[in-house]
Amino acid sequence: MVNPSRFINACFHRNTGRPPIWLMRQSGRYLPEYRELRQNNTKNFIEFCKVPELSFKATMIPLKHYALDASIVFSDILVVVDALGLNIQWQPAPHLENPINCHRTIQSLDADKAAQKLHYVSDAIKMIKQHGPSIPCIGFSGSPWTIACYMLDKTPTNRAAERFLSTRSFVYDQPAACQHLLQKLTDIIIEYCCQQIQAGADSICLFDSWGHILSHDNYELFSHQYIAQICQHLNQRYPHIPLILFGRHLSTQLDTIRHLPIQVLGLDWTTNLNHAREKLGDKIAIQGNLDNAILMCSDRVIIEKTTALINEQHNNPGFILNLGHGILPKTPPNSVRLLIDTVTNF
Ligand code: 1CP
């Protein structure tokens, strides 16, 4: 049984009072204690993620400092790539020496074993539920498409126009191979999310962080239909576990997304929340969508923008306050505190 809470209530459109808050990337490089924990454990990043005690410690850091309404297990979407046997290096951006470039390699990926190899994430969730504070714990996975982006490209370049160019051209050159890969990932992700729920995760978040780089029509064919399979499966098997889908630049996909069996849609700052609310109705709660750049601004701006968002959504029982994308490494921890205090003291 999941404990009723502000966060879970908001997921099911029944929150009263101030909105719950959690933040994407609430653990991570902006926190000096996290950087210290990483430095003292010289393992590469994926190896760090594989130790449940370290994942547990990293999950706890923001909870010690801030009054958050949910935890999120410390891990990464790319543990799935590692479980499939691909060698990822961190420089510090993820780098794959041999990205996938043909159908034969996709056929040879051992999907059956991959989900089992990810048991360390479930072990971390068990520790969080046993030893952490009694707030809901969010488990997560990348969406099939977003994980595939990192499997088909060597290094995601910082030049926006060329970002995931190999991945984007693979979709057109070899659509059948691409869909074969996405189906394999879908099967693994279903199993992986079930494991997390069985370990005690109170909610599951699917990060489709790169869905928006697909053309409008290809979004449905290469991202949405696989997300739909995952959500249908999880929602049918665990109807009490709220599913959060996060995506960026989703304004033009809301008519497609509103048919998904999800409880929450996480939106970035390019989408107008009232427009989204109109499109989604009362069945799907909304989460977001402060610009993460405001955390680089003065205290006055942080308080003003946060208060304006709370006021805008004050009559919405299905609203979860979050950033529109993850906290950036340069963010001052005191700004994060101010944001959280502004919400919790409202
Ligand atoms: O050395 C280090 O410390 C590595 C930095 C780091 C951290 C702290 C990476 C590498 N991942 C993480 C943790 C992480 N990643 C968490 C747990 C932290 C928390 O939220 O409390 C989560 C939920 C993620 C999810 C994630 N990883 C996403 C989806 C969300 C999003 O931000 O869009 C994505 C796209 C990644 C890929 C990734 N992992 C790490 C980096 C540097 C990146 C981005 C690479 C890129 O720019 O494409």
Residues whose N, C-alpha, C, O or C-beta is under 5 A from the ligand:
A	BS01	1CP	L23 M24 R25 Q26 S27 G28 R29 F45 I72 V73 F74 S75 D76 I77 P92 A93 P94 P156 F207 S209 G326
